[in-house]
């Protein structure tokens, strides 16, 4: 078998199942994460270096807007319809917000890494100026 066929990556899984599985984007075998939201250094199955991807703070910024807006809308709806005591809001929204942020942060970080891998996104570089011979 030619080397090009042996090194060919497997067919890409659809994006949503790939994100939910949180597996290596190259081999889909080993998990992306070493902790709840911390990436592993590299894939244990194929050796893909996860540190080459720059996920950064993008997922956290989106989650502040999305989860924060959702929780505020739900809290306002509850307050205007039932008017519970303040302690009910604390007991309800603090744990729910924490769980949503951790779970969604894991999903959004996995999504960003998988998309960076699939689109071969790399850090931008300025090309050297070309000189033309006259």
C-alpha positions, 0 to 999 in steps of 0.5 A: 500500500502506498505511503500516501494512502496509509497516512490518509486521515479517516473521513471527517465525522459531521461537526456536531457529533464530533464536538459532542464526542470531544475526540481527536480531530485527526483519528477520533479515538483519544479524548481532547481533554485531560481535565474538565476544560483543559486540553491534553498536550497531545493525542494519545492515539495518533500524537497530534499536538493540541498545543499548536491550536490557539483556542484562546479566550474566544469560547469564554467570551461567547459564553458570557454573552450567550449563557449570561443572556439566557440566565438573565432572561429566565430569572426575569421571567421567573421573577415576573411570573411567580415573584419568589424570594431572593434566596430561591434565585440564588439557589436556582441560578448560581448552580445552573449557571456554573453547570452550563458554563462548564459544560458549554465551555468544554463543547465550545473549546472542542468545537473551536479546536476541531474547526481550526484543525479542519480548516487548517487555521494558523496564526497570521503572518505577514509575507515578506515584500516581493521585489520585482526586477525591472 
